[in-house]
Amino acid sequence: MTQEQLIESGKLLPIMEEFYSLQGEGYNTGKAAYFIRVGGCDVGCDFCDVKEAWDAALLAPTNIEEVVRRAIKFPAKSAIITGGEPLLYNLDPLCEMLHQNNIETILETSGSSPMSGSWDWICLSAKRNIPPIEANIKYASELKMIISDEKDFAFAETYSQKVDNSKCFLYLQPEWSVRNIIMPKIIEYIKMNPKWRISLQSHKYMQIP
Protein backbone atom coordinates (compact mmCIF):
# COMPACT_ATOMS: atom_id res chain seq x y z
CA MET A 1 0.00 0.00 0.00
CA THR A 2 1.13 3.55 -0.67
CA GLN A 3 1.54 6.02 2.17
CA GLU A 4 -1.64 7.75 1.03
CA GLN A 5 -3.56 4.47 1.16
CA LEU A 6 -2.15 3.68 4.61
CA ILE A 7 -3.35 7.08 5.87
CA GLU A 8 -6.75 6.53 4.28
CA SER A 9 -7.00 3.13 5.97
CA GLY A 10 -6.09 4.63 9.36
CA LYS A 11 -2.93 2.56 9.78
CA LEU A 12 -0.87 5.74 9.56
CA LEU A 13 -1.96 9.00 11.20
CA PRO A 14 -0.35 12.47 11.21
CA ILE A 15 0.39 12.63 14.93
CA MET A 16 1.42 16.05 16.20
CA GLU A 17 2.25 14.95 19.73
CA GLU A 18 1.71 12.29 22.37
CA PHE A 19 2.01 12.78 26.11
CA TYR A 20 0.87 11.37 29.44
CA SER A 21 -0.98 13.82 31.66
CA LEU A 22 -4.28 14.62 33.39
CA GLN A 23 -7.38 15.61 31.49
CA GLY A 24 -7.98 19.25 32.27
CA GLU A 25 -11.50 19.82 30.91
CA GLY A 26 -15.04 18.54 30.99
CA TYR A 27 -16.42 15.37 32.55
CA ASN A 28 -13.07 13.59 32.82
CA THR A 29 -11.24 16.46 34.53
CA GLY A 30 -8.45 15.13 36.74
CA LYS A 31 -8.27 11.74 35.02
CA ALA A 32 -4.85 10.41 34.04
CA ALA A 33 -4.68 9.50 30.36
CA TYR A 34 -2.40 9.13 27.36
CA PHE A 35 -3.09 11.98 24.94
CA ILE A 36 -2.81 11.39 21.21
CA ARG A 37 -3.05 14.65 19.23
CA VAL A 38 -3.86 14.07 15.57
CA GLY A 39 -2.85 16.83 13.14
CA GLY A 40 -5.14 18.44 10.60
CA CYS A 41 -8.16 20.65 11.16
CA ASP A 42 -10.79 22.12 8.84
CA VAL A 43 -12.62 24.08 11.55
CA GLY A 44 -9.96 26.71 12.38
CA CYS A 45 -11.30 28.40 15.52
CA ASP A 46 -9.65 31.77 16.12
CA PHE A 47 -9.29 30.96 19.83
CA CYS A 48 -7.58 27.59 19.22
CA ASP A 49 -4.54 27.13 21.46
CA VAL A 50 -2.94 24.45 19.25
CA LYS A 51 -2.96 26.10 15.82
CA GLU A 52 0.27 24.24 15.08
CA ALA A 53 -1.89 21.12 14.77
CA TRP A 54 -3.91 22.50 11.86
CA ASP A 55 -1.65 21.59 8.93
CA ALA A 56 -1.27 17.83 8.69
CA ALA A 57 1.10 18.20 5.75
CA LEU A 58 3.79 19.41 8.17
CA LEU A 59 3.59 16.21 10.21
CA ALA A 60 5.19 12.85 9.47
CA PRO A 61 2.60 10.05 9.23
CA THR A 62 3.03 7.72 12.23
CA ASN A 63 2.32 4.00 12.42
CA ILE A 64 -0.51 3.47 14.91
CA GLU A 65 1.18 0.33 16.22
CA GLU A 66 4.00 2.55 17.49
CA VAL A 67 1.48 4.92 19.09
CA VAL A 68 -0.27 2.10 20.94
CA ARG A 69 3.07 0.58 21.97
CA ARG A 70 3.92 3.86 23.70
CA ALA A 71 0.46 4.25 25.24
CA ILE A 72 0.49 0.86 26.97
CA LYS A 73 3.67 1.73 28.88
CA PHE A 74 1.78 4.08 31.21
CA PRO A 75 -0.23 3.12 34.31
CA ALA A 76 -3.53 4.73 33.26
CA LYS A 77 -5.47 2.67 30.76
CA SER A 78 -7.23 5.55 29.01
CA ALA A 79 -6.35 7.28 25.75
CA ILE A 80 -7.72 10.66 24.72
CA ILE A 81 -7.68 11.22 20.97
CA THR A 82 -7.79 14.92 20.20
CA GLY A 83 -6.59 17.35 17.55
CA GLY A 84 -6.77 19.18 15.36
CA GLU A 85 -9.90 17.41 14.27
CA PRO A 86 -9.31 13.67 14.62
CA LEU A 87 -12.45 12.64 12.70
CA LEU A 88 -10.77 13.77 9.48
CA TYR A 89 -9.25 10.27 9.56
CA ASN A 90 -10.39 6.68 9.85
CA LEU A 91 -9.96 5.95 13.55
CA ASP A 92 -11.32 2.39 13.45
CA PRO A 93 -7.90 0.67 13.47
CA LEU A 94 -6.51 2.87 16.27
CA CYS A 95 -9.53 2.25 18.51
CA GLU A 96 -9.49 -1.46 17.78
CA MET A 97 -5.83 -1.73 18.72
CA LEU A 98 -6.30 0.32 21.90
CA HIS A 99 -9.25 -1.83 22.96
CA GLN A 100 -7.25 -4.99 22.26
CA ASN A 101 -4.83 -3.68 24.89
CA ASN A 102 -7.65 -2.88 27.36
CA ILE A 103 -7.28 0.86 26.92
CA GLU A 104 -10.38 3.04 27.18
CA THR A 105 -10.95 5.31 24.17
CA ILE A 106 -12.06 8.94 24.61
CA LEU A 107 -12.67 11.26 21.66
CA GLU A 108 -12.50 15.06 21.65
CA THR A 109 -14.17 16.36 18.48
CA SER A 110 -16.11 19.18 16.87
CA GLY A 111 -18.13 16.50 15.09
CA SER A 112 -17.56 18.21 11.73
CA SER A 113 -16.53 15.01 9.89
CA PRO A 114 -18.12 11.56 9.68
CA MET A 115 -17.82 9.37 12.76
CA SER A 116 -15.28 6.56 12.87
CA GLY A 117 -13.74 4.58 15.70
CA SER A 118 -15.24 2.73 18.64
CA TRP A 119 -15.54 5.03 21.65
CA ASP A 120 -16.09 4.60 25.36
CA TRP A 121 -16.66 8.35 25.71
CA ILE A 122 -17.21 11.18 23.22
CA CYS A 123 -16.81 14.86 24.05
CA LEU A 124 -18.55 16.95 21.38
CA SER A 125 -17.57 20.60 21.16
CA ALA A 126 -19.72 22.21 18.49
CA LYS A 127 -18.19 25.15 16.64
CA ARG A 128 -19.74 27.91 14.55
CA ASN A 129 -17.20 27.73 11.70
CA ILE A 130 -18.23 24.20 10.70
CA PRO A 131 -21.11 22.83 12.78
CA PRO A 132 -21.30 19.15 13.69
CA ILE A 133 -22.75 16.68 11.24
CA GLU A 134 -26.26 16.06 12.54
CA ALA A 135 -25.70 12.29 12.61
CA ASN A 136 -22.80 12.75 15.06
CA ILE A 137 -24.76 14.62 17.72
CA LYS A 138 -26.49 11.53 19.09
CA TYR A 139 -23.12 9.98 20.01
CA ALA A 140 -22.16 12.74 22.48
CA SER A 141 -21.43 11.62 26.04
CA GLU A 142 -20.79 15.24 26.92
CA LEU A 143 -21.41 18.53 25.13
CA LYS A 144 -18.68 21.07 25.88
CA MET A 145 -19.44 24.53 24.53
CA ILE A 146 -16.80 27.28 24.49
CA ILE A 147 -18.14 30.65 25.61
CA SER A 148 -16.34 33.75 24.33
CA ASP A 149 -19.19 36.26 24.59
CA GLU A 150 -22.85 36.37 25.49
CA LYS A 151 -24.13 35.33 22.05
CA ASP A 152 -22.47 31.95 22.58
CA PHE A 153 -25.06 31.03 25.21
CA ALA A 154 -27.80 30.88 22.57
CA PHE A 155 -25.54 28.79 20.30
CA ALA A 156 -24.89 26.41 23.19
CA GLU A 157 -28.61 26.06 23.86
CA THR A 158 -29.21 25.08 20.23
CA TYR A 159 -27.05 21.99 20.73
CA SER A 160 -28.29 21.25 24.25
CA GLN A 161 -31.65 20.60 22.60
CA LYS A 162 -30.16 18.21 20.03
CA VAL A 163 -28.10 15.88 22.22
CA ASP A 164 -29.56 12.91 24.08
CA ASN A 165 -30.20 14.49 27.47
CA SER A 166 -30.72 11.10 29.07
CA LYS A 167 -26.99 10.37 28.75
CA CYS A 168 -25.19 13.58 27.74
CA PHE A 169 -23.62 15.95 30.29
CA LEU A 170 -23.70 19.66 29.42
CA TYR A 171 -20.70 21.96 29.99
CA LEU A 172 -19.98 25.62 29.41
CA GLN A 173 -16.29 26.49 29.26
CA PRO A 174 -14.86 30.02 29.27
CA GLU A 175 -12.58 30.80 26.35
CA TRP A 176 -9.21 31.16 28.03
CA SER A 177 -8.18 34.59 26.72
CA VAL A 178 -11.37 36.22 28.06
CA ARG A 179 -11.91 33.99 31.09
CA ASN A 180 -11.84 36.79 33.65
CA ILE A 181 -14.53 38.70 31.75
CA ILE A 182 -16.80 35.82 30.77
CA MET A 183 -16.47 33.61 33.87
CA PRO A 184 -18.89 35.64 36.06
CA LYS A 185 -21.46 35.56 33.23
CA ILE A 186 -21.14 31.79 32.89
CA ILE A 187 -21.54 31.35 36.64
CA GLU A 188 -24.74 33.40 36.67
CA TYR A 189 -26.05 31.64 33.57
CA ILE A 190 -25.57 28.21 35.11
CA LYS A 191 -27.23 29.32 38.35
CA MET A 192 -30.27 30.21 36.26
CA ASN A 193 -29.94 27.16 33.98
CA PRO A 194 -28.69 24.35 36.24
CA LYS A 195 -28.78 21.67 33.53
CA TRP A 196 -25.34 23.07 32.63
CA ARG A 197 -22.07 22.59 34.52
CA ILE A 198 -18.91 24.65 34.24
CA SER A 199 -15.73 23.29 32.66
CA LEU A 200 -12.42 25.01 33.31
CA GLN A 201 -9.11 24.44 31.57
CA SER A 202 -7.63 23.26 34.85
CA HIS A 203 -4.47 21.96 33.16
CA LYS A 204 -3.53 25.56 32.41
CA TYR A 205 -3.96 26.49 36.07
CA MET A 206 -1.86 23.44 37.02
CA GLN A 207 0.70 24.33 34.34
CA ILE A 208 0.71 20.86 32.82
CA PRO A 209 0.22 19.78 29.17
C-alpha positions as CSV (number, residue, x, y, z in Angstrom):
1,M,0.0,0.0,0.0
2,T,1.1,3.5,-0.7
3,Q,1.5,6.0,2.2
4,E,-1.6,7.8,1.0
5,Q,-3.6,4.5,1.2
6,L,-2.2,3.7,4.6
7,I,-3.3,7.1,5.9
8,E,-6.8,6.5,4.3
9,S,-7.0,3.1,6.0
10,G,-6.1,4.6,9.4
11,K,-2.9,2.6,9.8
12,L,-0.9,5.7,9.6
13,L,-2.0,9.0,11.2
14,P,-0.4,12.5,11.2
15,I,0.4,12.6,14.9
16,M,1.4,16.1,16.2
17,E,2.3,15.0,19.7
18,E,1.7,12.3,22.4
19,F,2.0,12.8,26.1
20,Y,0.9,11.4,29.4
21,S,-1.0,13.8,31.7
22,L,-4.3,14.6,33.4
23,Q,-7.4,15.6,31.5
24,G,-8.0,19.3,32.3
25,E,-11.5,19.8,30.9
26,G,-15.0,18.5,31.0
27,Y,-16.4,15.4,32.6
28,N,-13.1,13.6,32.8
29,T,-11.2,16.5,34.5
30,G,-8.5,15.1,36.7
31,K,-8.3,11.7,35.0
32,A,-4.9,10.4,34.0
33,A,-4.7,9.5,30.4
34,Y,-2.4,9.1,27.4
35,F,-3.1,12.0,24.9
36,I,-2.8,11.4,21.2
37,R,-3.1,14.6,19.2
38,V,-3.9,14.1,15.6
39,G,-2.9,16.8,13.1
40,G,-5.1,18.4,10.6
41,C,-8.2,20.6,11.2
42,D,-10.8,22.1,8.8
43,V,-12.6,24.1,11.5
44,G,-10.0,26.7,12.4
45,C,-11.3,28.4,15.5
46,D,-9.7,31.8,16.1
47,F,-9.3,31.0,19.8
48,C,-7.6,27.6,19.2
49,D,-4.5,27.1,21.5
50,V,-2.9,24.4,19.2
51,K,-3.0,26.1,15.8
52,E,0.3,24.2,15.1
53,A,-1.9,21.1,14.8
54,W,-3.9,22.5,11.9
55,D,-1.6,21.6,8.9
56,A,-1.3,17.8,8.7
57,A,1.1,18.2,5.7
58,L,3.8,19.4,8.2
59,L,3.6,16.2,10.2
60,A,5.2,12.9,9.5
61,P,2.6,10.0,9.2
62,T,3.0,7.7,12.2
63,N,2.3,4.0,12.4
64,I,-0.5,3.5,14.9
65,E,1.2,0.3,16.2
66,E,4.0,2.6,17.5
67,V,1.5,4.9,19.1
68,V,-0.3,2.1,20.9
69,R,3.1,0.6,22.0
70,R,3.9,3.9,23.7
71,A,0.5,4.2,25.2
72,I,0.5,0.9,27.0
73,K,3.7,1.7,28.9
74,F,1.8,4.1,31.2
75,P,-0.2,3.1,34.3
76,A,-3.5,4.7,33.3
77,K,-5.5,2.7,30.8
78,S,-7.2,5.6,29.0
79,A,-6.4,7.3,25.8
80,I,-7.7,10.7,24.7
81,I,-7.7,11.2,21.0
82,T,-7.8,14.9,20.2
83,G,-6.6,17.3,17.6
84,G,-6.8,19.2,15.4
85,E,-9.9,17.4,14.3
86,P,-9.3,13.7,14.6
87,L,-12.4,12.6,12.7
88,L,-10.8,13.8,9.5
89,Y,-9.3,10.3,9.6
90,N,-10.4,6.7,9.8
91,L,-10.0,6.0,13.6
92,D,-11.3,2.4,13.4
93,P,-7.9,0.7,13.5
94,L,-6.5,2.9,16.3
95,C,-9.5,2.3,18.5
96,E,-9.5,-1.5,17.8
97,M,-5.8,-1.7,18.7
98,L,-6.3,0.3,21.9
99,H,-9.3,-1.8,23.0
100,Q,-7.2,-5.0,22.3
101,N,-4.8,-3.7,24.9
102,N,-7.7,-2.9,27.4
103,I,-7.3,0.9,26.9
104,E,-10.4,3.0,27.2
105,T,-11.0,5.3,24.2
106,I,-12.1,8.9,24.6
107,L,-12.7,11.3,21.7
108,E,-12.5,15.1,21.6
109,T,-14.2,16.4,18.5
110,S,-16.1,19.2,16.9
111,G,-18.1,16.5,15.1
112,S,-17.6,18.2,11.7
113,S,-16.5,15.0,9.9
114,P,-18.1,11.6,9.7
115,M,-17.8,9.4,12.8
116,S,-15.3,6.6,12.9
117,G,-13.7,4.6,15.7
118,S,-15.2,2.7,18.6
119,W,-15.5,5.0,21.6
120,D,-16.1,4.6,25.4
121,W,-16.7,8.4,25.7
122,I,-17.2,11.2,23.2
123,C,-16.8,14.9,24.1
124,L,-18.5,16.9,21.4
125,S,-17.6,20.6,21.2
126,A,-19.7,22.2,18.5
127,K,-18.2,25.1,16.6
128,R,-19.7,27.9,14.5
129,N,-17.2,27.7,11.7
130,I,-18.2,24.2,10.7
131,P,-21.1,22.8,12.8
132,P,-21.3,19.1,13.7
133,I,-22.7,16.7,11.2
134,E,-26.3,16.1,12.5
135,A,-25.7,12.3,12.6
136,N,-22.8,12.7,15.1
137,I,-24.8,14.6,17.7
138,K,-26.5,11.5,19.1
139,Y,-23.1,10.0,20.0
140,A,-22.2,12.7,22.5
141,S,-21.4,11.6,26.0
142,E,-20.8,15.2,26.9
143,L,-21.4,18.5,25.1
144,K,-18.7,21.1,25.9
145,M,-19.4,24.5,24.5
146,I,-16.8,27.3,24.5
147,I,-18.1,30.7,25.6
148,S,-16.3,33.8,24.3
149,D,-19.2,36.3,24.6
150,E,-22.9,36.4,25.5
151,K,-24.1,35.3,22.1
152,D,-22.5,31.9,22.6
153,F,-25.1,31.0,25.2
154,A,-27.8,30.9,22.6
155,F,-25.5,28.8,20.3
156,A,-24.9,26.4,23.2
157,E,-28.6,26.1,23.9
158,T,-29.2,25.1,20.2
159,Y,-27.1,22.0,20.7
160,S,-28.3,21.3,24.2
161,Q,-31.7,20.6,22.6
162,K,-30.2,18.2,20.0
163,V,-28.1,15.9,22.2
164,D,-29.6,12.9,24.1
165,N,-30.2,14.5,27.5
166,S,-30.7,11.1,29.1
167,K,-27.0,10.4,28.7
168,C,-25.2,13.6,27.7
169,F,-23.6,15.9,30.3
170,L,-23.7,19.7,29.4
171,Y,-20.7,22.0,30.0
172,L,-20.0,25.6,29.4
173,Q,-16.3,26.5,29.3
174,P,-14.9,30.0,29.3
175,E,-12.6,30.8,26.3
176,W,-9.2,31.2,28.0
177,S,-8.2,34.6,26.7
178,V,-11.4,36.2,28.1
179,R,-11.9,34.0,31.1
180,N,-11.8,36.8,33.7
181,I,-14.5,38.7,31.7
182,I,-16.8,35.8,30.8
183,M,-16.5,33.6,33.9
184,P,-18.9,35.6,36.1
185,K,-21.5,35.6,33.2
186,I,-21.1,31.8,32.9
187,I,-21.5,31.4,36.6
188,E,-24.7,33.4,36.7
189,Y,-26.0,31.6,33.6
190,I,-25.6,28.2,35.1
191,K,-27.2,29.3,38.4
192,M,-30.3,30.2,36.3
193,N,-29.9,27.2,34.0
194,P,-28.7,24.3,36.2
195,K,-28.8,21.7,33.5
196,W,-25.3,23.1,32.6
197,R,-22.1,22.6,34.5
198,I,-18.9,24.6,34.2
199,S,-15.7,23.3,32.7
200,L,-12.4,25.0,33.3
201,Q,-9.1,24.4,31.6
202,S,-7.6,23.3,34.8
203,H,-4.5,22.0,33.2
204,K,-3.5,25.6,32.4
205,Y,-4.0,26.5,36.1
206,M,-1.9,23.4,37.0
207,Q,0.7,24.3,34.3
208,I,0.7,20.9,32.8
209,P,0.2,19.8,29.2
